[in-house]
């Protein structure tokens, strides 16, 4: 993509399937700021992610002076300051808090989904806890209900244009379709689906869609 000139080259460490990495990549795209993506599998034995983020998580943004910025919420807020194009986080405190609360709710869906998936994929069957998985799925369903109620008949999560709230929600919904297709949120919450269908038409969402397999 063509972006505005940024003096300091940056590199984003991440994966193509992480919804947090996708959120940050969409922010870069919408802000028209170029970024190099370095693919990293944090579960690999030879992963180097802890050289930059001691928590061993992606996304991690490397600046040209060697400083590392993480997590996705911090990176998204930083990137929003790099370009005057399409402000995604309002400066007014009340509006800003509203947008960040939407982001926290959407990220909570991602958190719960990843915890449920890791329980089923990384732990031996005899050690898995159905109660734990059900608890995470319950969080997802409660968050979806709250999102639908807050969105109502509005075109966007907040205000009259797309913000970071919509990006975060779109990534959360996309992650559910990618990893938890049995959660039938589209039929249950048509207003969320209408927002999602609008978002996935944007080049930023198309370019960052997770691999089909």
C-alpha positions as CSV (number, residue, x, y, z in Angstrom):
1,X,0.0,0.0,0.0
2,X,1.1,3.6,-0.5
3,X,1.6,5.5,2.7
4,X,2.7,8.9,4.0
5,X,6.4,9.4,4.5
6,X,7.6,8.2,7.9
7,X,11.2,9.1,8.8
8,X,11.8,6.1,11.1
9,X,11.4,2.7,9.5
10,X,9.4,0.3,11.6
11,X,8.8,-3.4,11.7
12,X,5.8,-5.2,13.0
13,X,6.3,-8.7,14.4
14,X,3.2,-10.8,14.2
15,X,1.3,-13.7,12.7
16,X,-1.3,-13.8,10.0
17,X,-3.9,-15.5,12.2
18,X,-3.7,-13.3,15.3
19,X,-6.7,-11.0,15.7
20,X,-4.6,-8.6,17.7
21,X,-2.0,-8.4,14.9
22,X,-4.8,-8.0,12.4
23,X,-6.3,-5.0,14.4
24,X,-2.9,-3.3,14.3
25,X,-2.3,-4.0,10.6
26,X,-5.7,-2.5,9.8
27,X,-4.9,0.6,11.8
28,X,-1.6,1.0,9.8
29,X,-3.6,0.5,6.6
30,X,-6.3,3.0,7.5
31,X,-3.8,5.6,8.6
32,X,-1.9,5.0,5.3
33,X,1.4,4.3,7.1
34,X,3.6,1.7,5.6
35,X,4.9,-1.1,7.8
36,X,7.0,-4.2,7.2
37,X,5.5,-7.4,8.7
38,X,7.8,-10.0,10.1
39,X,6.0,-13.3,10.6
40,X,6.8,-15.0,13.9
41,X,5.4,-18.2,15.4
42,X,5.5,-17.6,19.2
43,X,4.8,-21.3,19.8
44,X,7.9,-22.5,17.9
45,X,10.8,-23.8,19.9
46,X,13.2,-21.3,18.2
47,X,10.9,-18.2,18.5
48,X,12.8,-15.0,19.1
49,X,9.8,-13.0,20.3
50,X,11.1,-12.8,23.9
51,X,14.1,-10.8,22.6
52,X,11.7,-8.0,22.0
53,X,8.7,-8.7,24.3
54,X,9.4,-10.6,27.5
55,X,5.7,-11.6,27.6
56,X,6.3,-13.6,24.4
57,X,3.3,-12.2,22.6
58,X,2.5,-10.5,19.3
59,X,2.0,-7.9,17.9
60,X,5.3,-6.2,18.8
61,X,6.3,-3.0,17.0
62,X,10.0,-2.4,16.6
63,X,11.2,1.2,16.1
64,X,14.4,2.1,14.3
65,X,16.1,2.9,17.6
66,X,15.5,-0.6,18.9
67,X,12.6,0.3,21.2
68,X,9.8,-2.3,21.2
69,X,6.2,-1.3,21.7
70,X,3.5,-3.7,22.8
71,X,0.6,-4.7,23.1
72,X,-2.0,-4.1,20.4
73,X,-3.8,-1.4,22.3
74,X,-0.6,0.6,22.8
75,X,0.5,0.1,19.2
76,X,-2.9,1.2,17.8
77,X,-2.9,4.3,19.9
78,X,0.7,5.1,18.8
79,X,0.0,4.6,15.1
80,X,-3.0,6.8,15.3
81,X,-0.6,9.7,16.0
82,X,1.6,9.1,13.1
83,X,-0.6,10.4,10.4
84,X,-3.4,13.0,10.2
85,X,-5.4,10.7,8.0
86,X,-8.6,9.3,9.4
87,X,-8.4,9.9,13.1
88,X,-9.4,6.6,14.8
89,X,-9.3,7.7,18.5
90,X,-11.0,11.0,19.5
91,X,-9.0,13.5,21.6
92,X,-12.0,14.5,23.8
93,X,-11.7,12.4,27.0
94,X,-15.3,11.1,27.2
95,X,-15.4,10.0,23.6
96,X,-11.9,8.6,23.9
97,X,-13.0,6.5,26.9
98,X,-16.0,5.2,25.0
99,X,-13.9,4.1,22.0
100,X,-11.3,2.4,24.3
101,X,-14.1,0.6,26.2
102,X,-15.4,-0.8,22.9
103,X,-11.9,-1.9,22.1
104,X,-11.6,-3.6,25.5
105,X,-14.9,-5.4,25.0
106,X,-13.8,-6.6,21.6
107,X,-10.4,-7.6,22.8
108,X,-12.1,-9.5,25.6
109,X,-13.8,-11.7,23.0
110,X,-10.4,-12.4,21.4
111,X,-8.9,-13.2,24.8
112,X,-11.6,-15.6,25.7
113,X,-11.6,-17.2,22.3
114,X,-7.8,-17.8,22.4
115,X,-8.0,-19.2,25.9
116,X,-10.7,-21.7,24.8
117,X,-8.8,-22.6,21.7
118,X,-5.5,-23.2,23.5
119,X,-7.3,-25.4,26.1
120,X,-8.5,-27.6,23.2
121,X,-5.4,-27.6,21.1
122,X,-2.4,-27.5,23.4
123,X,-3.5,-29.5,26.5
124,X,-3.8,-33.3,26.3
125,X,-7.5,-34.5,26.2
126,X,-7.3,-36.0,29.7
127,X,-6.2,-32.6,31.1
128,X,-8.7,-30.4,29.3
129,X,-11.4,-28.7,31.3
130,X,-14.8,-28.4,29.7
131,X,-15.8,-26.1,32.5
132,X,-13.0,-23.7,31.6
133,X,-13.9,-23.7,28.0
134,X,-17.6,-23.1,28.8
135,X,-16.6,-20.2,30.9
136,X,-14.7,-18.6,28.1
137,X,-17.6,-19.2,25.6
138,X,-19.9,-17.7,28.1
139,X,-17.8,-14.5,28.2
140,X,-17.9,-14.4,24.4
141,X,-21.7,-14.7,24.3
142,X,-22.1,-12.0,27.0
143,X,-19.8,-9.6,25.1
144,X,-21.7,-10.2,21.9
145,X,-25.0,-9.4,23.6
146,X,-23.5,-6.2,25.0
147,X,-22.1,-5.2,21.7
148,X,-25.4,-5.7,19.9
149,X,-27.2,-3.7,22.6
150,X,-24.7,-0.8,22.5
151,X,-24.7,-0.7,18.7
152,X,-28.5,-0.7,18.4
153,X,-29.5,0.8,15.0
154,X,-26.3,2.9,14.7
155,X,-24.2,2.7,11.6
156,X,-20.9,2.7,13.6
157,X,-20.0,1.8,17.1
158,X,-19.6,5.5,18.0
159,X,-20.2,8.6,16.0
160,X,-20.8,8.9,12.3
161,X,-17.6,7.4,11.0
162,X,-15.4,4.3,11.5
163,X,-13.1,4.4,14.6
164,X,-10.8,2.1,16.4
165,X,-13.9,0.7,18.1
166,X,-15.3,-0.7,14.8
167,X,-11.9,-2.1,13.8
168,X,-11.6,-3.9,17.1
169,X,-15.1,-5.3,16.9
170,X,-14.6,-6.3,13.2
171,X,-11.5,-8.2,14.1
172,X,-13.2,-10.0,17.0
173,X,-16.2,-11.0,14.9
174,X,-13.9,-12.2,12.1
175,X,-11.9,-14.2,14.6
176,X,-15.1,-16.0,15.8
177,X,-15.9,-16.9,12.2
178,X,-12.4,-18.1,11.7
179,X,-12.0,-20.2,14.9
180,X,-15.5,-20.6,16.3
181,X,-18.0,-20.9,13.4
182,X,-20.4,-22.8,15.6
183,X,-21.2,-19.6,17.6
184,X,-24.1,-18.4,15.5
185,X,-23.8,-14.7,16.3
186,X,-24.7,-13.5,12.7
187,X,-28.2,-14.9,13.0
188,X,-28.7,-13.8,16.6
189,X,-27.4,-10.3,16.2
190,X,-28.1,-9.0,12.6
191,X,-27.0,-5.5,13.6
192,X,-23.5,-6.8,14.3
193,X,-23.5,-8.7,11.1
194,X,-24.5,-5.6,9.1
195,X,-21.6,-3.7,10.6
196,X,-19.3,-6.7,9.9
197,X,-20.4,-7.0,6.3
198,X,-19.7,-3.3,5.8
199,X,-16.2,-3.5,7.4
200,X,-15.1,-6.5,5.4
201,X,-15.6,-4.6,2.1
202,X,-12.8,-2.2,3.1
203,X,-9.4,-2.8,1.6
204,X,-7.8,-2.9,5.0
205,X,-10.0,-5.8,6.1
206,X,-9.6,-7.6,2.8
207,X,-5.8,-7.3,2.8
208,X,-5.5,-8.6,6.4
209,X,-8.0,-11.5,6.3
210,X,-6.5,-14.6,7.9
211,X,-5.5,-17.5,5.6
212,X,-8.3,-19.9,4.6
213,X,-6.5,-22.9,6.1
